[in-house]
Amino acid sequence: MSDYPEKTCEIENLVKHPKLVEATLAGRKTQQRRDGVYAYPDETFDLEGVTFKVTSLEQQRLGDITDADAQAEGYPTLEMYKALILKMHAHMPNSKASTWNEDDLVWVHSFEKA
């Protein structure tokens, strides 16, 4: 197992928004990007009685996110994903996500139904 940093949040908070839960349950969402580590590979979490397993955890630059990555997040395009992230974090003045800095790093949590 690779060395990962300490978790910054609990796995239960990885996928919380109702629309994202719905997309995950439907199989349209298989990744969640966060500014910290919420889960390690092989950990599981439940959404509405369905168990999901984290398959990988890696860091990625915002500037390296592709349309395919945005689709794995449950959004049709990178531009829609970007717009939503910036809108969601606009009220957080100290949030790294309040601006889209291409060099900022995020943690990519990939998962699948267990």
C-alpha positions as CSV (number, residue, x, y, z in Angstrom):
1,M,0.0,0.0,0.0
2,S,1.2,3.5,-0.8
3,D,1.8,6.1,1.8
4,Y,-1.1,8.5,1.9
5,P,-1.5,11.5,4.0
6,E,-3.9,11.5,7.0
7,K,-7.6,11.8,6.3
8,T,-9.0,15.3,6.4
9,C,-12.6,14.1,6.6
10,E,-14.7,10.9,7.1
11,I,-15.6,8.6,4.2
12,E,-19.3,9.2,4.9
13,N,-18.8,12.7,3.6
14,L,-17.3,11.7,0.3
15,V,-20.6,11.8,-1.7
16,K,-23.3,13.8,0.1
17,H,-25.2,16.0,-2.3
18,P,-28.5,14.3,-3.3
19,K,-27.9,14.8,-7.1
20,L,-24.4,13.3,-6.7
21,V,-25.8,10.4,-4.7
22,E,-28.4,9.8,-7.4
23,A,-25.7,9.9,-10.1
24,T,-23.5,7.5,-8.1
25,L,-26.4,5.0,-7.6
26,A,-27.1,5.2,-11.4
27,G,-23.5,4.4,-12.2
28,R,-22.9,7.9,-13.9
29,K,-20.5,9.0,-11.1
30,T,-17.4,6.9,-10.3
31,Q,-15.1,9.6,-9.0
32,Q,-15.1,12.4,-6.4
33,R,-12.5,15.1,-6.2
34,R,-11.8,16.7,-2.9
35,D,-9.1,19.0,-1.5
36,G,-8.3,16.4,1.1
37,V,-8.3,12.7,1.7
38,Y,-11.7,11.2,2.6
39,A,-11.0,7.6,2.0
40,Y,-8.3,5.1,1.2
41,P,-8.3,2.3,-1.5
42,D,-10.3,-0.7,-0.4
43,E,-12.5,1.2,2.1
44,T,-16.2,1.0,1.6
45,F,-19.1,3.4,2.0
46,D,-22.9,3.0,1.7
47,L,-25.4,5.1,-0.2
48,E,-29.1,4.3,0.3
49,G,-28.2,0.7,1.2
50,V,-25.8,0.2,-1.7
51,T,-22.1,-0.4,-0.9
52,F,-19.3,1.2,-2.9
53,K,-15.6,0.4,-2.7
54,V,-12.8,3.0,-3.2
55,T,-10.6,1.6,-5.9
56,S,-7.9,4.2,-6.1
57,L,-6.7,7.5,-4.6
58,E,-4.4,9.9,-6.4
59,Q,-3.6,13.5,-6.7
60,Q,-4.4,15.5,-9.8
61,R,-3.8,19.1,-10.9
62,L,-7.0,21.0,-11.7
63,G,-5.4,21.9,-15.1
64,D,-5.2,18.2,-15.9
65,I,-8.9,17.4,-15.5
66,T,-10.4,16.3,-18.8
67,D,-14.0,16.0,-20.1
68,A,-13.8,12.3,-19.3
69,D,-12.9,13.1,-15.7
70,A,-15.8,15.5,-15.5
71,Q,-18.1,12.8,-16.8
72,A,-16.7,10.4,-14.2
73,E,-17.7,13.1,-11.6
74,G,-21.3,12.9,-13.0
75,Y,-21.2,16.0,-15.3
76,P,-21.6,16.1,-19.1
77,T,-18.6,18.5,-19.7
78,L,-15.6,19.9,-18.0
79,E,-17.0,23.4,-18.4
80,M,-20.2,22.5,-16.5
81,Y,-18.2,20.8,-13.8
82,K,-15.9,23.8,-13.5
83,A,-18.8,26.3,-13.3
84,L,-20.6,24.3,-10.6
85,I,-17.5,24.0,-8.5
86,L,-16.8,27.7,-8.7
87,K,-20.4,28.5,-7.9
88,M,-20.5,26.1,-4.9
89,H,-17.4,27.6,-3.4
90,A,-17.9,31.2,-4.2
91,H,-19.1,32.0,-0.7
92,M,-15.9,30.6,0.8
93,P,-13.4,33.4,0.6
94,N,-10.4,31.2,1.8
95,S,-11.4,28.2,-0.3
96,K,-8.9,27.2,-3.0
97,A,-11.9,26.2,-5.1
98,S,-13.2,29.8,-5.2
99,T,-10.9,30.3,-8.2
100,W,-9.8,27.7,-10.7
101,N,-6.1,27.7,-10.3
102,E,-4.8,25.1,-12.8
103,D,-1.9,24.2,-10.5
104,D,-4.0,23.5,-7.4
105,L,-4.0,19.8,-6.5
106,V,-7.1,17.7,-5.6
107,W,-7.4,14.1,-4.4
108,V,-9.3,11.9,-6.8
109,H,-11.3,9.2,-5.1
110,S,-12.3,6.5,-7.6
111,F,-15.0,4.0,-6.6
112,E,-17.3,1.3,-7.9
113,K,-20.2,-0.8,-6.6
114,A,-18.9,-3.4,-4.3
